[in-house]
């Protein structure tokens, strides 16, 4: 529709110029051609987007670079062999190619679509935050070596599977998004007589439509949403009322919720860690029984707890998103056999691996998971105890800023 309007305006402009018509203006362009930016966490999501776009273009007679696209983005036959054993939400995210470093331009014309077009000659850009970040560079690089002018005229921004970004490096998003709708360094052969006035006045960010798709809301996404100020306001639509993941716990488990009072949010991490050191770690240290699992949602909190166990010479093992397959197998075996009293895991480890940890007797949620499914999965994996006095127990730490997490659980 936009291209048809540009062509029609150009034809009318040429006709009126032949008739020597004065004061003829058509403000219908931006600084650069790309108008839609779709950010996807992995290649499998980009594959679904592009195949859907191709399905909705039945009149297209030619698709350039189609073979290359399917070779690089289509699912391979030998991938995801053990996927049937995983939960459905895991299968949806990790079925197909899961590379998180990619970028591809799509150029549209009347009867053809060109994939892998140069960004300045593209109408749609699909990329991962990491893929664009590696192309654009960082703040420390010289301006001459950085190029993000192709983001100056984005009119529609789509964040797909936004909850996955919190399991990746969300700092890439925080770096990229402020670069949208900024004034370009060079003109890129733009016709300034036809550039829309709000681009020239620096108001393009207020006319950009931002669409976020997410399974659930997080503080990081709320922060991003507050920064996207459109002239027509904002709509937040929740298609699901959470019934509480706690209802899915089928094991007989004593669940103890302990609130930590945090006066200021910037002190939340320090206060929680100090509470753990003063009230929980001494019990773990003097308890002769094994099989204690500590779940930590933040990797930074995990590092602090791991270092404390290491300095205190505590009996522990751990699994995080950076652990190798052999390290994971070794830690799980040591924990299951009782050779290590405590095991520490991160939420990203659950996100990427989704293992069933066997042998858990006591579970400590140092912080609640963003994904509520992890809550009942871990509780249901607790080993049952025949003695009522020795009932398995879960301790959950939370503060007043864990509203989203508590709502889902």
KEKE-3310 file (N, C-alpha, C; in steps of 0.2 Angstrom, whole numbers, plus 5000, padded with zeros to 4 digits):
npx = (5004:5010:5020:5012:5006:5017:5021:5010:5009:5021:5019:5008:5014:5024:5016:5009:5020:5023:5013:5016:5012:5011:5018:5017:5016:5021:5021:5027:5037:5051:5067:5075:5072:5068:5054:5047:5052:5055:5059:5065:5068:5075:5081:5071:5058:5059:5059:5046:5039:5043:5039:5025:5023:5026:5015:5004:5005:4999:5000:5013:5025:5038:5051:5065:5081:5076:5079:5091:5087:5078:5088:5096:5087:5076:5069:5080:5081:5087:5087:5081:5078:5075:5064:5051:5050:5050:5042:5027:5028:5042:5045:5039:5047:5060:5060:5066:5078:5089:5097:5103:5109:5106:5101:5090:5085:5070:5063:5050:5041:5030:5027:5036:5047:5061:5073:5086:5090:5099:5099:5096:5089:5078:5061:5056:5064:5070:5077:5088:5090:5104:5110:5108:5115:5128:5130:5128:5137:5145:5144:5157:5163:5170:5161:5162:5163:5151:5135:5118:5108:5098:5088:5081:5069:5059:5042:5035:5037:5040:5040:5043:5039:5043:5046:5056:5068:5072:5078:5089:5102:5096:5101:5105:5093:5091:5101:5098:5085:5084:5091:5082:5073:5081:5090:5098:5115:5120:5112:5108:5104:5091:5075:5072:5061:5050:5050:5041:5034:5036:5047:5057:5056:5060:5051:5047:5047:5036:5026:5028:5023:5023:5023:5021:5023:5020:5022:5020:5021:5035:5046:5056:5050:5040:5047:5052:5040:5036:5044:5041:5033:5019:5009:4996:4994:4994:4990:4987:4985:4978:4977:4974:4969:4977:4976:4983:4998:5001:4991:4994:5002:5005:5011:5012:5017:5024:5023:5031:5030:5041:5042:5053:5057:5060:5066:5070:5071:5083:5091:5087:5093:5105:5099:5091:5101:5109:5099:5098:5111:5111:5100:5096:5107:5116:5108:5108:5121:5124:5115:5115:5109:5106:5102:5096:5089:5093:5085:5088:5084:5091:5107:5117:5114:5116:5130:5134:5129:5135:5149:5149:5147:5158:5168:5165:5168:5158:5147:5142:5135:5132:5122:5121:5117:5129:5135:5144:5139:5144:5148:5135:5129:5138:5136:5122:5123:5131:5123:5111:5115:5119:5131:5134:5128:5120:5112:5113:5104:5100:5087:5089:5096:5085:5077:5084:5088:5079:5079:5074:5077:5082:5079:5077:5074:5072:5067:5072:5067:5076:5073:5058:5053:5052:5045:5030:5028:5039:5039:5028:5033:5046:5042:5034:5043:5049:5055:5045:5041:5038:5036:5026:5031:5043:5040:5042:5048:5046:5054:5050:5056:5052:5049:5041:5042:5040:5028:5022:5027:5022:5008:5007:5009)
npy = (4994:5006:5007:5008:5020:5029:5027:5032:5045:5050:5050:5059:5070:5072:5075:5087:5095:5096:5104:5116:5118:5126:5126:5112:5098:5083:5074:5060:5051:5044:5046:5035:5019:5006:5001:4993:4984:4969:4960:4945:4932:4920:4910:4901:4908:4918:4911:4907:4919:4924:4914:4915:4928:4926:4917:4925:4933:4930:4934:4936:4933:4930:4924:4929:4922:4912:4898:4899:4905:4894:4885:4890:4894:4885:4871:4857:4840:4831:4838:4841:4828:4823:4830:4827:4823:4834:4848:4856:4870:4872:4865:4873:4884:4879:4871:4868:4879:4887:4897:4913:4923:4933:4941:4948:4955:4961:4965:4972:4972:4975:4962:4953:4947:4950:4942:4943:4956:4972:4982:4996:4995:4988:4984:4978:4972:4958:4952:4947:4953:4952:4950:4962:4970:4966:4971:4984:4989:4995:5008:5012:5012:5020:5033:5033:5020:5014:5011:5014:5021:5015:5012:5024:5027:5019:5013:5004:4993:4977:4966:4950:4935:4941:4938:4929:4936:4940:4929:4929:4940:4954:4967:4970:4974:4986:4993:4994:4999:5014:5019:5019:5029:5040:5055:5053:5051:5054:5059:5049:5050:5055:5062:5077:5086:5078:5071:5067:5078:5076:5068:5077:5086:5079:5071:5058:5046:5047:5043:5030:5014:5002:4985:4972:4956:4944:4930:4932:4946:4956:4965:4971:4972:4980:4992:4995:4996:5008:5017:5019:5030:5034:5045:5042:5035:5020:5003:4989:4973:4959:4942:4932:4927:4923:4908:4903:4895:4887:4878:4867:4860:4844:4836:4832:4845:4856:4872:4887:4904:4917:4934:4947:4962:4976:4992:5001:4998:4997:4992:4979:4967:4966:4965:4954:4944:4946:4942:4928:4924:4926:4919:4907:4900:4896:4885:4876:4873:4867:4856:4839:4832:4828:4833:4846:4859:4874:4887:4900:4914:4925:4927:4934:4934:4921:4919:4926:4918:4906:4909:4912:4899:4893:4900:4897:4884:4875:4860:4858:4858:4864:4870:4879:4890:4891:4879:4864:4849:4838:4843:4845:4833:4827:4835:4832:4818:4818:4825:4817:4805:4809:4814:4827:4840:4851:4858:4870:4879:4889:4900:4902:4890:4881:4885:4883:4870:4862:4850:4836:4836:4825:4817:4828:4834:4845:4861:4877:4892:4905:4916:4919:4911:4918:4912:4904:4890:4883:4883:4873:4862:4860:4858:4847:4837:4834:4823:4811:4809:4797:4799:4810:4820:4823:4829:4834:4850:4867:4882:4899:4914:4931:4948:4964:4969:4958:4957:4953:4940:4933:4935:4926:4914)
npz = (5000:5004:4994:4983:4985:4985:4971:4964:4969:4964:4950:4949:4953:4944:4932:4936:4937:4924:4920:4925:4939:4954:4971:4974:4985:4991:5005:5009:5012:5021:5029:5026:5017:5024:5034:5043:5057:5063:5077:5082:5093:5089:5075:5071:5074:5065:5053:5053:5052:5040:5031:5033:5028:5014:5011:5012:5001:4987:4974:4970:4958:4958:4969:4976:4980:4988:4989:4996:5008:5014:5015:5026:5036:5037:5047:5051:5047:5056:5068:5085:5091:5103:5107:5110:5123:5131:5139:5132:5130:5129:5118:5108:5108:5105:5094:5078:5070:5082:5082:5088:5082:5069:5054:5042:5027:5018:5003:4995:4980:4965:4959:4964:4977:4987:4996:5008:5004:5004:5018:5016:5005:5008:5013:5025:5039:5047:5062:5075:5091:5095:5082:5076:5084:5083:5070:5071:5081:5096:5109:5111:5099:5085:5077:5063:5060:5063:5059:5058:5052:5044:5053:5055:5050:5054:5055:5061:5074:5080:5093:5095:5104:5116:5130:5129:5127:5140:5145:5137:5132:5138:5137:5124:5118:5125:5120:5107:5104:5108:5097:5086:5075:5075:5069:5054:5049:5037:5021:5012:4999:5000:4996:5001:5000:5000:5012:5027:5038:5052:5053:5049:5060:5070:5077:5074:5082:5090:5082:5078:5078:5091:5094:5105:5109:5121:5132:5145:5157:5161:5173:5165:5152:5155:5158:5145:5138:5144:5139:5125:5118:5111:5100:5100:5112:5123:5123:5133:5132:5140:5137:5145:5160:5175:5183:5193:5196:5206:5209:5201:5208:5213:5222:5240:5248:5259:5258:5261:5262:5262:5266:5261:5267:5258:5257:5247:5229:5223:5232:5233:5229:5237:5250:5250:5248:5260:5269:5265:5269:5283:5288:5281:5275:5287:5292:5281:5282:5294:5293:5292:5282:5265:5248:5245:5235:5227:5219:5208:5200:5194:5186:5191:5205:5207:5205:5217:5227:5224:5225:5239:5245:5240:5247:5260:5260:5258:5255:5239:5223:5206:5192:5178:5164:5157:5159:5154:5145:5151:5163:5169:5169:5178:5190:5192:5195:5207:5215:5216:5221:5234:5237:5236:5246:5243:5229:5216:5205:5190:5183:5169:5166:5167:5157:5145:5146:5153:5162:5172:5188:5199:5215:5225:5241:5249:5244:5239:5234:5230:5223:5214:5199:5183:5173:5176:5175:5179:5192:5197:5191:5197:5211:5209:5206:5218:5230:5238:5255:5267:5281:5291:5299:5293:5282:5265:5260:5254:5252:5249:5244:5244:5238:5239:5226:5218:5211:5198:5196:5207:5204:5194:5199)
capx = (5000:5014:5023:5007:5005:5023:5021:5004:5011:5026:5016:5004:5019:5027:5010:5008:5026:5023:5008:5019:5008:5015:5017:5015:5020:5019:5025:5025:5043:5055:5074:5077:5067:5065:5048:5045:5057:5053:5064:5064:5074:5079:5079:5064:5053:5060:5057:5038:5037:5044:5035:5018:5022:5025:5009:4999:5007:4998:5001:5020:5027:5045:5054:5073:5085:5071:5083:5096:5083:5076:5094:5098:5082:5071:5071:5084:5078:5091:5086:5076:5076:5072:5060:5044:5050:5050:5035:5025:5031:5049:5045:5037:5052:5066:5059:5069:5084:5088:5103:5101:5113:5104:5098:5089:5081:5065:5061:5044:5039:5023:5027:5042:5050:5068:5075:5093:5091:5103:5095:5094:5084:5073:5055:5055:5070:5069:5083:5088:5094:5111:5112:5108:5120:5134:5131:5128:5142:5144:5145:5164:5166:5170:5155:5163:5162:5144:5129:5112:5104:5092:5083:5079:5062:5055:5036:5031:5042:5037:5044:5040:5041:5047:5048:5063:5073:5074:5082:5095:5105:5091:5105:5105:5087:5091:5106:5096:5079:5085:5093:5076:5070:5085:5092:5103:5121:5120:5106:5106:5100:5084:5072:5069:5055:5045:5050:5036:5037:5038:5054:5062:5056:5062:5045:5045:5046:5029:5022:5030:5018:5026:5019:5025:5020:5024:5018:5019:5024:5041:5048:5060:5046:5036:5051:5052:5034:5035:5048:5038:5027:5015:5005:4989:4994:4996:4985:4990:4979:4980:4972:4974:4969:4981:4973:4988:5002:5001:4986:4996:5007:5001:5014:5011:5023:5023:5026:5032:5032:5044:5043:5058:5055:5065:5064:5071:5072:5090:5094:5084:5098:5109:5095:5090:5107:5110:5094:5100:5117:5109:5094:5095:5114:5118:5104:5110:5128:5124:5111:5118:5105:5107:5096:5093:5090:5092:5083:5090:5082:5096:5113:5121:5113:5119:5137:5136:5128:5141:5155:5149:5147:5165:5172:5164:5169:5151:5146:5138:5136:5128:5121:5119:5116:5135:5138:5144:5135:5148:5147:5128:5129:5142:5132:5116:5124:5133:5117:5106:5118:5120:5138:5134:5122:5116:5113:5111:5102:5097:5081:5091:5097:5079:5074:5088:5089:5073:5080:5071:5082:5080:5082:5076:5070:5070:5068:5073:5067:5080:5069:5053:5054:5048:5040:5027:5028:5045:5037:5025:5038:5051:5039:5032:5049:5052:5055:5040:5043:5033:5035:5023:5035:5049:5037:5046:5046:5048:5054:5050:5058:5049:5048:5035:5042:5039:5021:5021:5029:5017:5002:5006:5010)
capy = (5000:5012:5008:5011:5027:5032:5028:5037:5052:5052:5051:5065:5076:5074:5078:5094:5099:5098:5109:5121:5120:5129:5124:5105:5095:5076:5072:5053:5047:5045:5047:5029:5015:5002:5004:4988:4980:4963:4957:4938:4929:4914:4909:4897:4912:4922:4907:4907:4926:4925:4909:4918:4933:4923:4914:4930:4936:4925:4937:4936:4928:4928:4925:4929:4919:4908:4892:4901:4906:4888:4881:4893:4895:4879:4866:4852:4833:4828:4842:4840:4821:4821:4835:4824:4822:4840:4851:4859:4877:4871:4862:4878:4889:4876:4867:4871:4882:4891:4902:4919:4929:4933:4947:4947:4961:4959:4970:4970:4975:4973:4955:4949:4948:4949:4940:4945:4962:4976:4985:5002:4994:4984:4987:4974:4970:4954:4951:4946:4959:4951:4951:4969:4973:4965:4975:4992:4990:4998:5015:5014:5012:5026:5034:5031:5012:5012:5012:5012:5025:5012:5012:5031:5029:5013:5015:4998:4989:4971:4962:4943:4931:4945:4935:4925:4941:4941:4924:4930:4946:4960:4973:4971:4978:4992:4997:4995:5003:5021:5021:5020:5035:5046:5058:5050:5055:5056:5060:5043:5052:5056:5068:5081:5089:5073:5068:5069:5084:5074:5066:5082:5089:5074:5068:5051:5041:5047:5041:5024:5009:4997:4979:4967:4949:4940:4925:4935:4953:4956:4972:4974:4974:4986:4997:4996:4999:5015:5022:5019:5035:5035:5050:5039:5032:5013:4998:4983:4968:4952:4938:4926:4928:4918:4904:4902:4889:4883:4873:4862:4856:4838:4833:4834:4849:4862:4878:4892:4910:4922:4940:4951:4969:4980:4999:5003:4993:4997:4988:4972:4961:4965:4963:4947:4940:4946:4937:4921:4922:4926:4915:4901:4896:4892:4879:4872:4871:4862:4851:4834:4829:4831:4834:4853:4862:4881:4889:4907:4917:4929:4924:4938:4932:4914:4920:4928:4912:4901:4911:4911:4892:4891:4903:4894:4877:4871:4855:4860:4858:4869:4870:4885:4890:4890:4873:4859:4843:4833:4846:4845:4826:4825:4838:4829:4812:4819:4827:4812:4800:4812:4816:4834:4841:4856:4860:4877:4880:4895:4899:4901:4883:4877:4888:4880:4862:4859:4844:4834:4835:4819:4817:4834:4833:4852:4866:4884:4897:4911:4921:4916:4911:4922:4907:4900:4883:4880:4882:4867:4857:4858:4855:4840:4833:4833:4816:4810:4806:4793:4802:4817:4825:4824:4831:4838:4857:4872:4889:4904:4921:4936:4955:4968:4970:4952:4957:4949:4933:4931:4934:4920:4908)
capz = (5000:5004:4988:4978:4986:4982:4964:4962:4971:4959:4944:4949:4954:4937:4928:4938:4936:4917:4919:4929:4945:4959:4978:4975:4990:4993:5010:5009:5013:5027:5027:5022:5015:5029:5038:5048:5060:5067:5081:5084:5098:5086:5068:5070:5074:5059:5048:5053:5050:5032:5027:5033:5023:5008:5010:5011:4994:4982:4967:4969:4953:4959:4976:4975:4986:4992:4991:5001:5014:5016:5018:5032:5041:5038:5051:5048:5048:5062:5074:5090:5091:5109:5109:5112:5130:5134:5139:5125:5129:5127:5110:5104:5107:5103:5088:5072:5071:5088:5082:5090:5079:5062:5051:5035:5024:5014:4999:4991:4974:4963:4958:4967:4984:4987:5002:5009:5001:5008:5022:5014:4999:5011:5017:5031:5042:5052:5065:5082:5095:5094:5075:5074:5089:5080:5064:5073:5085:5103:5110:5111:5093:5081:5073:5056:5059:5065:5054:5060:5048:5041:5058:5056:5047:5056:5057:5065:5078:5082:5097:5095:5109:5120:5136:5128:5128:5147:5146:5133:5135:5136:5136:5117:5117:5128:5116:5100:5104:5108:5090:5081:5073:5076:5063:5051:5049:5030:5018:5008:4993:5001:4993:5007:4998:5001:5018:5031:5042:5059:5053:5049:5066:5076:5081:5071:5088:5093:5076:5077:5081:5094:5096:5109:5110:5126:5136:5152:5158:5166:5174:5159:5147:5157:5157:5138:5136:5146:5135:5119:5119:5104:5100:5102:5118:5123:5125:5136:5132:5143:5134:5149:5168:5178:5188:5198:5194:5213:5209:5198:5212:5215:5228:5246:5250:5264:5254:5266:5258:5267:5263:5263:5267:5254:5257:5240:5224:5221:5237:5234:5228:5243:5256:5249:5249:5267:5272:5264:5273:5290:5290:5278:5274:5293:5293:5276:5283:5300:5292:5289:5277:5258:5243:5245:5229:5227:5213:5208:5194:5191:5186:5196:5212:5207:5206:5224:5231:5222:5228:5246:5246:5239:5252:5266:5259:5258:5250:5234:5215:5202:5185:5175:5157:5154:5161:5148:5146:5156:5170:5171:5171:5184:5196:5194:5198:5213:5220:5217:5226:5240:5238:5238:5250:5240:5221:5214:5197:5188:5178:5162:5165:5166:5151:5140:5147:5156:5165:5178:5194:5203:5222:5229:5247:5251:5238:5241:5229:5232:5219:5210:5192:5178:5170:5182:5174:5182:5199:5199:5189:5202:5216:5208:5206:5225:5232:5243:5261:5271:5287:5291:5302:5289:5275:5260:5261:5249:5255:5244:5246:5239:5241:5237:5219:5214:5209:5192:5198:5212:5201:5189:5203)
cpx = (5004:5018:5018:5006:5011:5023:5016:5006:5017:5024:5012:5009:5022:5022:5009:5014:5026:5018:5010:5015:5013:5013:5014:5019:5017:5023:5023:5031:5046:5062:5077:5071:5064:5059:5046:5051:5054:5059:5062:5070:5078:5077:5073:5058:5053:5058:5049:5036:5037:5040:5027:5018:5022:5018:5003:5001:5006:5000:5008:5022:5034:5048:5062:5076:5081:5075:5088:5092:5081:5082:5096:5093:5077:5074:5075:5080:5081:5090:5081:5074:5073:5067:5053:5044:5050:5043:5033:5028:5038:5049:5043:5043:5058:5065:5061:5076:5084:5094:5100:5105:5111:5101:5096:5084:5076:5063:5055:5043:5032:5022:5032:5044:5057:5070:5083:5094:5095:5098:5092:5089:5079:5067:5054:5062:5068:5076:5082:5092:5102:5114:5112:5114:5127:5135:5132:5134:5140:5145:5152:5167:5166:5164:5156:5162:5155:5139:5123:5106:5098:5087:5080:5072:5057:5048:5032:5037:5038:5042:5041:5043:5046:5050:5055:5069:5076:5078:5089:5098:5100:5095:5105:5099:5088:5096:5102:5090:5080:5088:5088:5074:5074:5087:5098:5109:5122:5113:5103:5102:5093:5081:5068:5063:5049:5045:5045:5039:5039:5044:5058:5062:5058:5057:5043:5044:5039:5024:5023:5025:5023:5022:5023:5021:5024:5019:5016:5023:5030:5042:5052:5056:5042:5040:5051:5046:5033:5039:5045:5032:5024:5010:4997:4989:4996:4990:4989:4984:4982:4975:4971:4974:4972:4977:4977:4991:5002:4996:4988:5001:5003:5004:5012:5017:5021:5027:5025:5034:5035:5045:5049:5057:5061:5063:5064:5073:5079:5094:5091:5088:5102:5105:5093:5096:5109:5105:5096:5106:5115:5105:5094:5102:5116:5114:5106:5117:5128:5119:5115:5115:5106:5101:5093:5095:5088:5091:5084:5088:5087:5103:5118:5120:5116:5126:5138:5135:5134:5147:5155:5150:5155:5169:5171:5165:5163:5151:5141:5140:5132:5127:5118:5119:5123:5138:5138:5140:5138:5147:5140:5127:5132:5138:5126:5117:5126:5127:5112:5109:5120:5127:5139:5127:5117:5117:5110:5110:5100:5091:5083:5093:5091:5076:5078:5088:5083:5074:5076:5076:5079:5083:5081:5072:5068:5072:5067:5072:5070:5076:5064:5055:5050:5043:5037:5027:5034:5043:5034:5029:5043:5048:5036:5037:5052:5051:5050:5043:5037:5031:5032:5027:5041:5046:5042:5043:5049:5048:5055:5051:5055:5049:5042:5036:5041:5031:5019:5022:5024:5010:5001:5006:5004)
cpy = (5006:5013:5011:5018:5031:5033:5032:5044:5055:5054:5057:5071:5077:5077:5085:5098:5101:5103:5116:5123:5121:5126:5117:5101:5088:5074:5064:5048:5048:5046:5041:5024:5010:5005:4999:4984:4975:4960:4950:4936:4924:4914:4905:4902:4917:4918:4907:4914:4926:4920:4912:4923:4931:4920:4919:4935:4932:4927:4937:4931:4926:4929:4924:4927:4915:4901:4894:4902:4899:4884:4884:4894:4889:4874:4860:4845:4830:4832:4840:4833:4820:4826:4833:4823:4828:4843:4855:4866:4877:4869:4868:4883:4886:4872:4871:4874:4887:4896:4909:4925:4928:4939:4946:4953:4958:4965:4968:4975:4973:4965:4951:4951:4946:4948:4942:4951:4967:4980:4992:5001:4989:4987:4984:4972:4965:4952:4949:4952:4958:4952:4958:4973:4972:4969:4982:4993:4993:5005:5017:5014:5019:5027:5032:5024:5010:5015:5010:5017:5022:5011:5019:5032:5023:5016:5010:4994:4983:4967:4955:4939:4935:4942:4931:4930:4941:4935:4924:4937:4952:4966:4975:4975:4985:4996:4999:5000:5011:5023:5022:5027:5041:5049:5055:5054:5058:5056:5054:5044:5053:5062:5072:5084:5084:5069:5071:5074:5081:5071:5071:5086:5085:5071:5061:5046:5041:5045:5033:5019:5003:4991:4974:4961:4946:4935:4928:4942:4952:4964:4975:4976:4980:4992:4999:4999:5006:5020:5023:5024:5037:5041:5048:5035:5024:5009:4992:4978:4961:4947:4932:4929:4922:4915:4902:4895:4884:4878:4867:4858:4850:4834:4836:4838:4855:4868:4884:4898:4915:4928:4944:4958:4973:4987:5002:4998:4992:4993:4981:4967:4960:4963:4956:4942:4940:4942:4930:4919:4921:4921:4908:4897:4893:4885:4874:4869:4866:4856:4845:4830:4832:4833:4841:4856:4870:4884:4897:4909:4921:4926:4928:4936:4925:4915:4922:4922:4907:4903:4911:4904:4890:4894:4899:4886:4872:4865:4856:4858:4862:4867:4876:4885:4889:4883:4868:4853:4838:4836:4845:4837:4824:4828:4834:4822:4813:4821:4821:4806:4803:4814:4823:4836:4846:4857:4866:4877:4887:4894:4898:4893:4879:4879:4884:4873:4859:4851:4842:4832:4830:4820:4823:4832:4840:4857:4873:4888:4904:4917:4917:4916:4916:4918:4903:4893:4880:4879:4875:4861:4855:4855:4848:4835:4831:4825:4815:4807:4803:4796:4809:4822:4827:4826:4835:4846:4862:4879:4894:4911:4926:4943:4958:4969:4964:4951:4952:4942:4930:4930:4928:4914:4907)
cpz = (5000:4997:4983:4979:4983:4975:4961:4963:4966:4952:4944:4950:4947:4932:4930:4937:4928:4916:4923:4935:4950:4966:4978:4979:4991:4999:5012:5010:5020:5025:5024:5021:5020:5033:5043:5050:5065:5071:5084:5089:5094:5079:5067:5070:5067:5053:5048:5051:5042:5028:5027:5028:5016:5006:5009:5005:4988:4975:4965:4964:4954:4966:4975:4981:4990:4994:4996:5008:5017:5019:5024:5037:5042:5043:5048:5051:5055:5068:5078:5090:5097:5112:5112:5120:5134:5134:5132:5124:5127:5120:5106:5103:5104:5097:5082:5074:5077:5088:5084:5087:5071:5060:5044:5033:5019:5010:4995:4985:4971:4962:4960:4974:4984:4994:5002:5005:5006:5012:5020:5008:5002:5013:5024:5033:5048:5055:5072:5085:5094:5087:5074:5078:5086:5074:5066:5077:5092:5103:5110:5105:5090:5077:5066:5055:5061:5060:5056:5057:5046:5046:5059:5054:5049:5058:5061:5067:5081:5086:5098:5100:5114:5127:5135:5129:5135:5149:5141:5136:5133:5135:5129:5115:5119:5124:5109:5100:5104:5101:5085:5081:5075:5069:5060:5050:5042:5027:5014:5002:4994:4998:4999:5006:4999:5007:5023:5036:5049:5059:5053:5056:5072:5080:5078:5077:5090:5088:5075:5081:5084:5096:5099:5110:5115:5130:5143:5152:5163:5167:5168:5153:5148:5156:5150:5136:5138:5142:5127:5119:5112:5105:5102:5108:5118:5125:5127:5136:5135:5141:5139:5157:5171:5183:5194:5197:5201:5213:5205:5202:5215:5221:5234:5249:5254:5260:5259:5262:5264:5264:5266:5262:5264:5254:5250:5235:5223:5226:5238:5234:5234:5249:5256:5250:5256:5271:5271:5268:5280:5292:5287:5277:5281:5294:5288:5278:5289:5299:5289:5283:5270:5255:5244:5238:5230:5220:5213:5201:5190:5191:5190:5203:5212:5208:5214:5228:5230:5226:5236:5248:5245:5244:5259:5266:5260:5253:5245:5227:5212:5195:5183:5167:5153:5155:5155:5150:5151:5163:5173:5173:5177:5190:5197:5197:5205:5218:5221:5221:5233:5242:5239:5241:5246:5232:5220:5207:5196:5183:5171:5161:5164:5159:5145:5140:5149:5158:5171:5183:5199:5210:5227:5235:5249:5245:5241:5235:5231:5229:5215:5203:5188:5175:5175:5181:5178:5190:5201:5196:5194:5209:5215:5207:5213:5227:5238:5249:5265:5278:5287:5294:5298:5282:5271:5260:5255:5253:5250:5247:5241:5242:5238:5229:5215:5212:5203:5193:5202:5209:5197:5193:5209)
residu = (UNK:UNK:UNK:UNK:UNK:UNK:UNK:UNK:UNK:UNK:UNK:UNK:UNK:UNK:UNK:UNK:UNK:UNK:UNK:UNK:UNK:UNK:UNK:UNK:UNK:UNK:UNK:UNK:UNK:UNK:UNK:UNK:UNK:UNK:UNK:UNK:UNK:UNK:UNK:UNK:UNK:UNK:UNK:UNK:UNK:UNK:UNK:UNK:UNK:UNK:UNK:UNK:UNK:UNK:UNK:UNK:UNK:UNK:UNK:UNK:UNK:UNK:UNK:UNK:UNK:UNK:UNK:UNK:UNK:UNK:UNK:UNK:UNK:UNK:UNK:UNK:UNK:UNK:UNK:UNK:UNK:UNK:UNK:UNK:UNK:UNK:UNK:UNK:UNK:UNK:UNK:UNK:UNK:UNK:UNK:UNK:UNK:UNK:UNK:UNK:UNK:UNK:UNK:UNK:UNK:UNK:UNK:UNK:UNK:UNK:UNK:UNK:UNK:UNK:UNK:UNK:UNK:UNK:UNK:UNK:UNK:UNK:UNK:UNK:UNK:UNK:UNK:UNK:UNK:UNK:UNK:UNK:UNK:UNK:UNK:UNK:UNK:UNK:UNK:UNK:UNK:UNK:UNK:UNK:UNK:UNK:UNK:UNK:UNK:UNK:UNK:UNK:UNK:UNK:UNK:UNK:UNK:UNK:UNK:UNK:UNK:UNK:UNK:UNK:UNK:UNK:UNK:UNK:UNK:UNK:UNK:UNK:UNK:UNK:UNK:UNK:UNK:UNK:UNK:UNK:UNK:UNK:UNK:UNK:UNK:UNK:UNK:UNK:UNK:UNK:UNK:UNK:UNK:UNK:UNK:UNK:UNK:UNK:UNK:UNK:UNK:UNK:UNK:UNK:UNK:UNK:UNK:UNK:UNK:UNK:UNK:UNK:UNK:UNK:UNK:UNK:UNK:UNK:UNK:UNK:UNK:UNK:UNK:UNK:UNK:UNK:UNK:UNK:UNK:UNK:UNK:UNK:UNK:UNK:UNK:UNK:UNK:UNK:UNK:UNK:UNK:UNK:UNK:UNK:UNK:UNK:UNK:UNK:UNK:UNK:UNK:UNK:UNK:UNK:UNK:UNK:UNK:UNK:UNK:UNK:UNK:UNK:UNK:UNK:UNK:UNK:UNK:UNK:UNK:UNK:UNK:UNK:UNK:UNK:UNK:UNK:UNK:UNK:UNK:UNK:UNK:UNK:UNK:UNK:UNK:UNK:UNK:UNK:UNK:UNK:UNK:UNK:UNK:UNK:UNK:UNK:UNK:UNK:UNK:UNK:UNK:UNK:UNK:UNK:UNK:UNK:UNK:UNK:UNK:UNK:UNK:UNK:UNK:UNK:UNK:UNK:UNK:UNK:UNK:UNK:UNK:UNK:UNK:UNK:UNK:UNK:UNK:UNK:UNK:UNK:UNK:UNK:UNK:UNK:UNK:UNK:UNK:UNK:UNK:UNK:UNK:UNK:UNK:UNK:UNK:UNK:UNK:UNK:UNK:UNK:UNK:UNK:UNK:UNK:UNK:UNK:UNK:UNK:UNK:UNK:UNK:UNK:UNK:UNK:UNK:UNK:UNK:UNK:UNK:UNK:UNK:UNK:UNK:UNK:UNK:UNK:UNK:UNK:UNK:UNK:UNK:UNK:UNK:UNK:UNK:UNK:UNK:UNK:UNK:UNK:UNK:UNK:UNK:UNK:UNK:UNK:UNK:UNK:UNK:UNK:UNK:UNK:UNK:UNK:UNK:UNK:UNK:UNK:UNK)
# end
